[in-house]
Amino acid sequence: VLMGDRSLQYDYLVLATGARDSYFGHDEWEPFAPGLKSIPQATDIRRKILLAFEQAETAPDEATRAAMLTFVLVGGGPTGVELAGAIAELAHKALAADFRHIDPRMARIILIEAGPRILSSFSADLSHKSKRALAGLGVEVREGQRVESIDAEGVIVAGARIDCRSVIWSAGVRASPAGEWLGAEVDKAGRVKVQDDLRVPNAPNIFVIGDTMTMQQDGKALPGVAPVAMQQGRYVAQQIVRRVEKEPIGIGPFHYTDKGNMATVGRAFAVMEAGKIKMSGYPAWLAWLVIHVYFLIGFRNRAVVLLQWIWAYLTYQRGARIITVPAPPPNPPPANGSQPNRRRPAPAWKN
């Protein structure tokens, strides 16, 4: 396998290279509508949102100020719903008293979903309750409307233009180019079609898991969620251990056990669905908190995260106001190979 300009030998190869945002053939939208797939993207989005309020404070006219205070989220899945709720609470609580010329509570937050309802992976009643909770936070939910264009000045939705400077994309994903690396058969989203034991056909020592692969179970493709990848990781580890120890495989094809879905809407509302169990409101939010803390690795991590969440809850996430700037890349070495002059300049009083 090639790693950059290096070639590495392997006995077994596991590809879990994840997914990237899919703009459905409109990659030109990406510079104006970043997605949320990594920590750097998350900090970039936070910086963009906070700077929008700062720029609105000094905007020269009302039209510009209104555009700065308009936030559009494309995609009504769990990511879009949770982001919409987070931005609403940021504007209504954490930033409410930080400006003189604008009222952050007047921010317009629009969640756009092309399908008939948000949170389509949940039951219709939980989806309706989530929509009602978002409306209570001041989020404008538009269902059954498709984005037609995105540029630096705003978006066009269902033929109408929305002037805004902050667009966040959470509408779709596509797999990493692992299928191209392998020359394997892929689906429309670029995911590798694997066998029922997660191996690539005609490549018995290569496994593909997580968002990079696709396989059918009970007539439907497995969802691109973390529990699928976690269970697949354990399954593949068992397979490899048995092969290395020359034991009979005997664990059968991979089968995903769906333990349910959860999504939060703001600081005290969530929806949860696990089999016949359905919950919403504050109890579901507490269940979401307990489950996410429980699955962290190590007691120290659980304790630290829990304390941080409690502090953020009590202070309305006032630490979220910090604007971070990425560090500049290091200066490249001179072309002639010599070392740059690192001597400090002489103080002015010596000149």
C-alpha positions as CSV (number, residue, x, y, z in Angstrom):
1,V,0.0,0.0,0.0
2,L,1.3,3.5,-0.8
3,M,1.5,6.1,2.0
4,G,2.4,9.3,0.3
5,D,5.7,8.6,-1.4
6,R,6.3,5.5,0.7
7,S,5.3,1.9,0.1
8,L,4.3,-0.3,3.1
9,Q,3.9,-4.0,3.3
10,Y,0.8,-5.4,5.1
11,D,-0.7,-8.7,6.1
12,Y,-4.2,-7.2,6.6
13,L,-5.4,-3.8,5.6
14,V,-8.4,-2.0,7.2
15,L,-9.7,1.1,5.4
16,A,-11.8,3.4,7.6
17,T,-11.2,6.7,5.8
18,G,-14.7,8.1,6.5
19,A,-16.7,10.5,4.4
20,R,-16.7,14.0,3.1
21,D,-19.5,16.4,2.3
22,S,-21.5,15.9,-0.9
23,Y,-22.9,18.9,-2.7
24,F,-24.8,16.8,-5.2
25,G,-22.8,17.9,-8.2
26,H,-22.4,21.5,-7.1
27,D,-18.9,21.5,-5.7
28,E,-18.7,25.3,-6.4
29,W,-20.9,25.8,-3.3
30,E,-18.3,24.3,-1.0
31,P,-16.3,27.6,-0.3
32,F,-19.5,29.3,0.7
33,A,-21.2,26.5,2.7
34,P,-18.6,24.5,4.8
35,G,-19.6,21.2,6.3
36,L,-18.9,19.8,9.8
37,K,-16.8,16.7,9.5
38,S,-13.8,17.5,11.7
39,I,-12.6,19.6,14.6
40,P,-10.9,22.2,12.4
41,Q,-14.1,22.6,10.5
42,A,-16.0,23.0,13.8
43,T,-13.7,25.8,15.0
44,D,-13.9,27.4,11.6
45,I,-17.7,27.4,11.7
46,R,-17.6,28.8,15.3
47,R,-15.2,31.6,14.2
48,K,-17.4,32.4,11.2
49,I,-20.5,32.7,13.3
50,L,-18.9,34.9,15.9
51,L,-17.3,37.1,13.3
52,A,-20.7,37.5,11.7
53,F,-22.0,39.1,14.9
54,E,-18.9,41.3,15.2
55,Q,-19.3,42.5,11.6
56,A,-23.0,43.2,12.1
57,E,-22.1,45.5,15.0
58,T,-20.2,47.7,12.6
59,A,-22.3,47.2,9.5
60,P,-22.9,50.5,7.5
61,D,-26.6,49.9,6.8
62,E,-29.6,47.8,7.9
63,A,-29.5,45.5,4.8
64,T,-25.9,44.5,5.4
65,R,-26.6,44.1,9.2
66,A,-29.6,41.8,8.4
67,A,-27.6,39.7,6.0
68,M,-24.8,39.3,8.6
69,L,-27.4,38.2,11.2
70,T,-29.0,35.6,9.0
71,F,-27.7,32.0,9.3
72,V,-28.8,29.3,6.9
73,L,-28.3,25.6,7.6
74,V,-28.8,23.2,4.7
75,G,-30.0,19.7,5.7
76,G,-32.5,18.8,8.4
77,G,-30.7,15.7,9.8
78,P,-29.4,15.4,13.3
79,T,-26.4,17.6,12.5
80,G,-28.5,20.4,11.0
81,V,-31.0,20.3,13.8
82,E,-28.4,20.3,16.6
83,L,-26.5,23.2,14.9
84,A,-29.6,25.2,14.5
85,G,-30.5,24.8,18.1
86,A,-26.9,25.7,19.2
87,I,-26.8,28.9,17.1
88,A,-30.2,29.9,18.5
89,E,-29.0,29.5,22.1
90,L,-25.7,31.2,21.3
91,A,-27.6,34.3,20.0
92,H,-30.3,34.3,22.6
93,K,-28.1,33.6,25.7
94,A,-24.3,33.7,25.4
95,L,-24.2,36.8,23.2
96,A,-27.4,38.6,24.2
97,A,-25.7,41.4,26.2
98,D,-22.3,41.7,24.4
99,F,-23.1,44.4,21.8
100,R,-24.3,48.0,21.8
101,H,-25.6,48.5,18.3
102,I,-27.2,45.1,17.6
103,D,-29.5,42.7,19.5
104,P,-28.1,39.2,18.8
105,R,-31.6,37.9,19.7
106,M,-32.8,39.3,16.4
107,A,-30.6,36.8,14.5
108,R,-32.5,34.9,11.8
109,I,-31.8,31.2,11.8
110,I,-33.2,29.2,8.9
111,L,-33.1,25.4,8.6
112,I,-33.8,24.0,5.1
113,E,-34.7,20.5,4.4
114,A,-35.5,19.2,0.9
115,G,-37.4,16.2,2.2
116,P,-41.0,16.3,3.6
117,R,-39.7,16.6,7.2
118,I,-36.7,17.1,9.4
119,L,-35.1,14.1,11.2
120,S,-36.5,11.7,8.6
121,S,-34.7,8.8,10.3
122,F,-37.0,9.3,13.4
123,S,-40.7,8.7,13.6
124,A,-43.1,11.4,12.4
125,D,-44.2,12.4,15.9
126,L,-40.7,12.9,17.2
127,S,-39.8,14.8,14.0
128,H,-42.9,17.1,14.6
129,K,-41.9,17.6,18.3
130,S,-38.4,18.6,17.2
131,K,-39.7,21.1,14.7
132,R,-41.9,22.6,17.4
133,A,-38.9,22.8,19.8
134,L,-36.8,24.6,17.1
135,A,-39.6,27.0,16.5
136,G,-39.7,27.7,20.3
137,L,-36.0,28.7,20.0
138,G,-36.7,31.0,17.1
139,V,-35.5,28.8,14.3
140,E,-37.4,29.0,11.0
141,V,-37.8,25.5,9.6
142,R,-38.5,25.1,5.9
143,E,-39.4,21.6,4.8
144,G,-39.9,20.4,1.2
145,Q,-37.7,23.2,-0.2
146,R,-34.6,22.6,-2.2
147,V,-31.5,24.8,-2.4
148,E,-30.9,26.0,-6.0
149,S,-27.8,28.2,-5.6
150,I,-25.3,29.3,-3.0
151,D,-22.8,32.2,-3.4
152,A,-21.0,34.7,-1.2
153,E,-24.1,36.9,-0.9
154,G,-26.6,34.3,0.1
155,V,-28.7,31.3,-1.2
156,I,-31.6,30.8,-3.5
157,V,-34.3,28.4,-2.0
158,A,-37.4,27.4,-4.0
159,G,-36.9,30.3,-6.3
160,A,-36.6,32.9,-3.6
161,R,-33.3,34.6,-2.6
162,I,-32.2,34.8,1.1
163,D,-29.4,37.4,1.7
164,C,-27.0,35.9,4.2
165,R,-23.3,35.6,4.9
166,S,-23.2,32.4,6.9
167,V,-24.3,29.1,5.3
168,I,-23.5,25.7,6.9
169,W,-23.9,22.5,4.9
170,S,-25.2,19.2,6.5
171,A,-27.2,17.9,3.6
172,G,-25.3,14.9,2.4
173,V,-22.1,12.9,2.4
174,R,-19.9,11.0,-0.1
175,A,-17.3,8.4,0.7
176,S,-13.6,9.1,0.6
177,P,-11.8,8.0,-2.6
178,A,-10.9,4.6,-1.2
179,G,-12.9,2.8,-3.9
180,E,-10.7,4.5,-6.5
181,W,-7.5,3.4,-4.7
182,L,-8.7,-0.2,-4.7
183,G,-10.3,-0.2,-8.1
184,A,-13.3,-1.7,-6.4
185,E,-17.0,-1.5,-7.3
186,V,-18.7,1.5,-5.6
187,D,-22.2,2.9,-5.3
188,K,-23.4,6.4,-6.3
189,A,-21.9,7.9,-3.2
190,G,-18.5,6.3,-3.8
191,R,-18.8,3.7,-1.0
192,V,-17.1,0.4,-1.6
193,K,-19.4,-2.6,-2.0
194,V,-18.2,-5.2,0.4
195,Q,-19.0,-8.8,1.1
196,D,-21.0,-9.8,4.2
197,D,-17.8,-10.2,6.1
198,L,-16.7,-6.6,5.2
199,R,-13.9,-7.8,2.9
200,V,-13.4,-6.4,-0.6
201,P,-14.4,-8.9,-3.3
202,N,-11.3,-10.6,-4.8
203,A,-9.1,-9.0,-2.1
204,P,-9.3,-11.4,0.9
205,N,-6.9,-9.4,3.2
206,I,-8.6,-6.0,2.7
207,F,-11.5,-4.9,4.9
208,V,-13.5,-1.6,4.4
209,I,-15.7,-0.3,7.3
210,G,-17.6,2.7,8.3
211,D,-18.7,5.5,5.9
212,T,-16.3,4.1,3.3
213,M,-18.3,1.0,2.7
214,T,-21.9,-0.1,1.8
215,M,-23.7,-3.3,2.3
216,Q,-27.3,-4.4,2.5
217,Q,-29.0,-5.7,5.7
218,D,-32.7,-6.6,5.7
219,G,-33.1,-5.0,2.3
220,K,-31.6,-1.6,3.3
221,A,-28.1,-0.1,3.2
222,L,-26.5,0.3,6.6
223,P,-26.7,3.9,7.8
224,G,-23.6,6.1,8.0
225,V,-23.5,6.5,11.7
226,A,-20.8,5.9,14.3
227,P,-22.4,2.8,15.9
228,V,-22.1,1.0,12.6
229,A,-18.4,1.7,12.3
230,M,-17.8,0.8,16.0
231,Q,-19.5,-2.6,15.6
232,Q,-17.7,-3.2,12.4
233,G,-14.3,-2.4,13.9
234,R,-14.8,-5.0,16.7
235,Y,-16.0,-7.5,14.1
236,V,-13.0,-7.1,11.9
237,A,-10.6,-7.2,14.9
238,Q,-12.1,-10.6,15.8
239,Q,-11.7,-11.8,12.2
240,I,-8.0,-10.8,12.0
241,V,-7.2,-12.2,15.5
242,R,-8.6,-15.6,14.5
243,R,-6.7,-15.6,11.2
244,V,-3.4,-14.6,12.9
245,E,-3.9,-17.3,15.5
246,K,-5.0,-19.8,12.8
247,E,-8.3,-20.5,14.5
248,P,-11.5,-21.2,12.7
249,I,-13.3,-18.0,11.8
250,G,-16.7,-19.2,12.7
251,I,-18.2,-15.8,13.6
252,G,-20.5,-15.6,10.6
253,P,-21.4,-12.5,8.5
254,F,-21.4,-9.1,10.0
255,H,-24.8,-8.1,11.5
256,Y,-25.5,-4.5,12.7
257,T,-27.5,-4.2,15.9
258,D,-29.4,-0.9,15.8
259,K,-29.5,0.5,19.4
260,G,-31.5,3.5,18.4
261,N,-31.2,7.2,17.4
262,M,-30.8,10.4,19.4
263,A,-30.7,14.1,18.6
264,T,-30.6,17.2,20.7
265,V,-32.5,20.5,20.2
266,G,-30.9,23.1,22.4
267,R,-29.9,22.8,26.0
268,A,-32.8,20.9,27.5
269,F,-34.7,19.0,24.7
270,A,-33.8,15.9,22.8
271,V,-35.5,13.0,21.0
272,M,-34.6,9.4,21.4
273,E,-35.9,6.3,19.6
274,A,-34.8,2.7,20.3
275,G,-37.0,0.0,19.1
276,K,-40.5,0.6,20.6
277,I,-39.1,3.1,23.1
278,K,-39.7,6.7,22.2
279,M,-38.7,9.7,24.4
280,S,-38.6,13.4,23.9
281,G,-38.0,16.5,26.0
282,Y,-35.8,16.9,29.1
283,P,-35.7,13.1,30.0
284,A,-34.4,12.3,26.5
285,W,-31.8,15.1,26.9
286,L,-30.6,13.6,30.2
287,A,-30.4,10.1,28.5
288,W,-28.4,11.6,25.7
289,L,-26.0,13.1,28.2
290,V,-25.5,9.9,30.2
291,I,-25.0,7.8,27.1
292,H,-22.4,10.1,25.5
293,V,-20.4,10.4,28.7
294,Y,-20.6,6.6,29.3
295,F,-19.0,5.8,26.0
296,L,-16.0,8.0,26.5
297,I,-12.7,6.1,27.2
298,G,-11.5,6.2,30.8
299,F,-12.9,7.6,34.0
300,R,-10.8,10.7,33.9
301,N,-12.2,11.7,30.4
302,R,-15.7,11.0,31.6
303,A,-15.2,13.2,34.7
304,V,-13.6,16.1,32.9
305,V,-16.2,16.1,30.1
306,L,-19.1,15.9,32.6
307,L,-17.7,18.8,34.6
308,Q,-17.1,20.9,31.5
309,W,-20.7,20.2,30.3
310,I,-22.1,21.2,33.7
311,W,-20.1,24.4,33.6
312,A,-21.2,25.2,30.1
313,Y,-24.8,24.5,31.0
314,L,-24.7,26.8,34.0
315,T,-22.9,29.6,32.3
316,Y,-24.8,29.3,29.0
317,Q,-21.5,28.4,27.1
318,R,-20.0,31.8,27.5
319,G,-16.6,30.3,26.6
320,A,-18.0,29.7,23.2
321,R,-17.4,33.4,22.5
322,I,-13.7,32.8,22.0
323,I,-12.6,33.5,18.4
324,T,-9.7,31.3,17.4
325,V,-7.4,32.0,14.5
326,P,-5.5,29.1,12.8
327,A,-1.7,29.3,13.1
328,P,0.1,30.3,9.9
329,P,2.1,27.5,8.2
330,P,5.8,27.4,9.0
331,N,8.1,29.3,6.6
332,P,9.6,27.0,4.0
333,P,13.4,26.6,4.0
334,P,15.3,28.7,1.5
335,A,15.6,27.2,-2.0
336,N,19.5,27.0,-1.7
337,G,19.2,24.8,1.4
338,S,20.9,27.3,3.7
339,Q,19.4,28.0,7.1
340,P,17.5,31.2,7.6
341,N,19.1,34.0,9.6
342,R,17.6,33.6,13.1
343,R,19.5,36.4,14.8
344,R,17.3,38.9,16.5
345,P,17.5,42.5,15.2
346,A,19.5,44.9,17.2
347,P,17.5,47.1,19.7
348,A,16.8,50.6,18.4
349,W,18.9,52.2,21.1
350,K,22.0,50.4,19.8
351,N,21.6,51.8,16.2
